[in-house]
Amino acid sequence: MSGDAQKNVAGRPVTEVAVGVLIQPDGRYLLAQRPAGKPYEGYWEFPGGKLEAGESVEAALARELHEELGIDVKASHLWHTLEHDYPHAYVRLFFCKVTQWSGEPHGREGQAFVWQALPADVSPLLPATIPVLEWLAAEKN
């Protein structure tokens, strides 16, 4: 995939985003809070960011998680793809399970983050985060 794999859906540009679902051995997962000045500021989400032109999902994920959290991804795989139509952007989200990384996550952009167990006890959750929590819950059953 590249940043321009599909130009638009229903006349809207598609923003492709690599998203990391960091999972610890005990099943806890990491959520980050969107920083001030961004759409949905203060909402909780899985960390990640936009694919650059010609960049693979895996490369974008590794770059974004290093930039945002200061970690180096060692093992990840594409898990689910979801499209969501936000008022500010139509996004195609590539959710990747990240099961191994080096370094201790820390908010390099000043964002808060928390390790959570199901169900999430932070709010508000970014709308496209909710299906991911449902997928995680389904895997536990």
N, C-alpha and C positions, 0 to 999 in steps of 0.2 A: 504494500500500500504506500501511497505517497500523499503528500498534503493536498494534491489536486486530483485524486483518484476519481472523484465525482464532483462536478462543479456545483450542482445545486439539486435541491429537492423542492418541488413545487415553487420554483423560482427563487428559493433562498439558498445562499451559499452553504455548503456543508463544511463544518469545522471538525477535523479528525483529531481525536484526543487519545493518548495512551494513558491508562489509569492503573496504578499499582494497588493491589489488594495484598498488603504485607500481612502474612500470617505467621504467628509464632507457633512453636510445637504444641503449646497448650491450647491452641485455637483462638487466642486473642488476635484482634486485627487492629490496624492503625487508622484512625480518622484524623484529618487535619481541618482546621478552621480557616475559611476563606478570609483573606486579609481585607482591611479597610480599603475602599476605593475601587474594589472589583464588584461586578454584579453579584448579588446574593452575599454581600459581605456578612461575616459572622455565621454563615451556615457551615455545617460540617459535611465533609466529603472525603472520598478516598483521594490521595495525592496523585498528581500527574500533570500533563500539559499537552499542548498542541504539537502535532507532528509538523516538522519543517518539510519543505518541498524535497522529495526524493528520499526522505528518511523512513526507515522501517519502524514498525510499532516497537520492536525490541530496542532499537537504538534510541528512539524518542523516550521510552520509559526509563532507560538507564540514564540518559542525560537529565531528564526532569527530576528524577529521584535524587540524583547527585546534587543538582542545583538547589532543590527545595529542602532536602533532608540531610545532605552530606553523606549519603551511603552509596556503596557500590553494589549493584545487583549481581549476584552470583548464580542464581537459579530462578527462572520465571517461565511461565507458559501462558499463552493466550487462553482465556477461560470462557468469556462471553463477550458478545458484541451487542450493543444497545444503541438505538437512535432516540434522541429526545429533542423536542421542539420547545426551547426556552424562548421567552419574549425577545431576548437580546441575541440569540444565536441558535441555529439548528446544528446539533452536535451528533457525531458518530463516535461512540465511546468504545474503545477496545480495552476491556477489563482483563488484566493479567494477574494471575496469582504469583506472588513473589514469596518464595519459601526459603531462600538463602540470600544473605547480603552481608557485607562487611561494613563495620563502622556502626556507631550508635546513632540512631536518628535524632536530629535536633533541627529546630525551625530556623533555617538559614535566612528566611525572608521575614522573620519576626512572627510567623504564624504559630498559633497554639496547636498542639496535637495531643491525642490521648490514645492509649491502648484500651480496647473495649472487648467485652464478651457479649454474646447475644443474650437478651436484646440490648440494643444501644441505649445508653442512658444520657446521651447528650442531645440537645436540640437547639435550633431547628436543623433538620437534615435536608441537604440538597435533594430535590425531587428524584434525580437519577441515581441517588445513593440507595434509596429504599428497595428497589428490586435486588440489588446486590446483597443486602442483608437477608432478603427472602431466599436467595440462592444459597447463601451460607447456612441458613437454618435448615433448608431442605436436605443439604448434605449431611447434617448431623443426625437426621432421622433415618 
